[in-house]
Amino acid sequence: MKVFLNILFWSLISFLAYGLYLKEEGTSDISERLIGFSVFLLSFLYLPIFLYHRYKGKDLSKYIFDYKKLRKK
């Protein structure tokens, strides 16, 4: 899973960089589509998979703010 996430991240970053390069050149109309597609996939595909991978099997109750624990002090 770590290798898959690494490959996916760097490929999306390379698409973003290539889209920005094409936009700077001003020769291609596909640059805005590449930028939008890469940002869309980073936010709606990569981020949920990454968060699932990082927090799988961890106790998340340590990170929840609990008023009962605050009142005891």
C-alpha positions as CSV (number, residue, x, y, z in Angstrom):
1,M,0.0,0.0,0.0
2,K,2.9,2.3,0.8
3,V,4.4,1.8,-2.7
4,F,1.0,2.4,-4.3
5,L,0.5,5.6,-2.4
6,N,4.0,6.8,-3.3
7,I,3.6,6.1,-7.0
8,L,0.1,7.7,-7.1
9,F,1.4,10.8,-5.3
10,W,4.4,11.4,-7.5
11,S,2.4,10.7,-10.7
12,L,-0.3,13.3,-9.7
13,I,2.4,15.8,-8.7
14,S,4.1,15.3,-12.1
15,F,0.8,15.8,-13.9
16,L,0.3,19.0,-11.9
17,A,3.8,20.2,-12.7
18,Y,3.4,19.4,-16.4
19,G,0.1,21.2,-16.5
20,L,1.7,24.3,-14.9
21,Y,4.6,24.1,-17.4
22,L,2.2,23.9,-20.3
23,K,0.2,26.8,-18.9
24,E,3.4,28.9,-18.6
25,E,4.3,28.1,-22.2
26,G,0.8,29.1,-23.3
27,T,0.8,26.7,-26.2
28,S,-1.7,24.1,-25.1
29,D,-5.3,24.4,-24.0
30,I,-5.0,21.0,-22.2
31,S,-3.0,22.6,-19.3
32,E,-6.0,23.7,-17.3
33,R,-7.6,20.3,-17.6
34,L,-4.4,18.6,-16.4
35,I,-4.2,21.0,-13.4
36,G,-7.8,20.5,-12.5
37,F,-7.7,16.7,-13.0
38,S,-4.6,16.4,-10.8
39,V,-6.0,18.6,-8.0
40,F,-9.3,16.7,-8.2
41,L,-7.6,13.3,-7.9
42,L,-5.3,14.5,-5.1
43,S,-8.2,15.7,-3.0
44,F,-10.8,13.0,-3.7
45,L,-8.8,9.9,-4.4
46,Y,-5.3,10.2,-2.8
47,L,-6.3,12.0,0.4
48,P,-9.0,9.5,1.5
49,I,-6.8,6.5,0.7
50,F,-3.8,8.1,2.5
51,L,-5.9,8.8,5.6
52,Y,-7.3,5.3,5.7
53,H,-3.8,3.9,5.4
54,R,-2.4,6.1,8.2
55,Y,-5.2,5.6,10.7
56,K,-6.1,2.0,10.1
57,G,-5.9,0.1,13.4
58,K,-5.1,3.1,15.6
59,D,-7.0,4.1,18.7
60,L,-8.6,7.4,17.8
61,S,-10.2,7.9,21.2
62,K,-6.9,9.4,22.4
63,Y,-7.4,12.4,20.0
64,I,-11.0,13.1,20.9
65,F,-11.7,16.0,23.2
66,D,-13.7,14.7,26.1
67,Y,-15.5,17.1,28.6
68,K,-15.6,14.4,31.3
69,K,-11.8,14.2,31.4
70,L,-11.6,18.0,31.6
71,R,-14.1,18.2,34.5
72,K,-12.1,15.7,36.6
73,K,-9.1,18.0,36.7
